[in-house]
Amino acid sequence: MRWLIIFILASVAFSALLPYLRRFGIGKMPLDFSVKLFGREWIFPFGSSILLSFLAYLIARLL
């Protein structure tokens, strides 16, 4: 249950920061989808999430 809460909070934080992260190419990678629905843009950053998870894994292994 704790992992689900952490995943939801991380997804909300990632979605809030995504407009700023797009300047660095995050959110524009392959497997990143955006859909305009009901006058709002919904972003599904699967590719960016995989990349950031891999980077976090590498950093954790080095520490």
N, C-alpha and C positions, 0 to 999 in steps of 0.2 A: 504494500500500500504506500510505503514511503517513497519508493521509486516512481510511482505514478504521480504523486504530488510534485516531486522534483522535476519530472519530465514536463508536466503541465506548466509549472512556473518557469522553467527554462524556455519552453516554447513561447510563452507570453513575452518574456524578456527579449528573446530573439526576434519576434515579430515587431516589437516596439522599436528595436534598434536597427531593423533591416533597412529603413530609408537612409540611414547614415552609413551602414555597411556596404550599400550598393556602390558607393564611391570607390571602394577597394575591390569590387568584383564579386563580393559575396551576394548571392541572390540572383546572379546572372549566369550561373554555371549550368552545364547539362544536368538534367533531372530537377531543375528548379522550375516550378510551374506557377504562373499567375493567371487568375481568372477574374474578370470583371462581372460581378453579379449583384443585383439590387443596388446599383450605384456605388458599389465599394469594390476595391481591388483585394482579392483574397490571394495570399501568397503561400505556396507550399514549397519550402526550400529543402527538398530531399537531398540533393547533391551537396549543398553547402553544409547541411547537418552532418552528412557522412564525413566530409572533409574536416570540419571542426571537431568532430568526435575522434577522428584519427589523430589530429594534432594534440588533443587533450590526452589521449592514450600515450602518445610518444613522450610528452612532457612528464606524465606520471611515471612512466618507466624509467626516465632519466633521473628522476628525483629519488 
